[in-house]
Amino acid sequence: MKINKLDWDSNFFGFEVGLAENNSDFSESENYHLIILKQKREEEIEIEGFIKSFQETKVVFNKKLEKDNLNFLDDSIIDFDDEVINKEILYSLAFESGKYSRFKLDSNFPKLKFELLYTKWVENSINKEFADKIFYFREMNNIIGFVTLKNNTNFSTIGLIAVSENHQGRGLGKKLLSKVEKYCISQNIFRLRIPTQKENRPACNFYEKMGYTIDEEIIIKHYWKKKIH
């Protein structure tokens, strides 16, 4: 199995990015500046001419939704389709959502690229490419939380979810997630999936308290080409 070139990532970052697995053929690794290795289980892999700079474990939480959740109602949570707001208001919340992202924590990525990546995520969620729904939390005319959702045939997946740093610890994340669950049930979708990082303990603890369990774990490693001096 050859390394799979990631076209979108390569175009966005301005260098060749490849995706590999343990059994990949690394003979053409020299064509890449960054190789992203995904593993189902931990195994040390050496790629000649590359240095491993970062590692995380992506986890996907899963929950079967029950119809009794349909009674939840909170007028402070608004459907973006019903009341459109300036997309720039959502950018800082998106950055907060990605603070445990590998694109932020791996220092080989420029900070501006991390912010541009999450800015594009917001824009592509608004234009319905990355998300079908956006809900946001408004308090005193301030937008202090939001969540994006993508629907599939048998389940929905949360893309971004965040509460402003100054308003965390007030149960707003629970309200946003409950709103999403209510919406899914209203669409006859009874399974919700939420990807995050295992290293993001606050998020993992929150989802577990909300009745979610881990359905999938993937180890992700970054290998960067060694610099030639």
Secondary structure by P-SEA (a helix, b strand, c coil): ccccccaaaaaaacbbbbbbcccccccccccccbbbbbbcbbbbbbcccccccbbbbbbbbbbbbbcccccccccccccccccccccccaaaaaaaaaccccccccccccaaaaaaaaaaaaaaaaacccccbbbbbbcccccccbbbbbbcccccccccccccccccccaaaaaaaaaaaaaaaaacccbbbbbbbccaaaaaaaaaaacccccbbbbbbbbbccccc
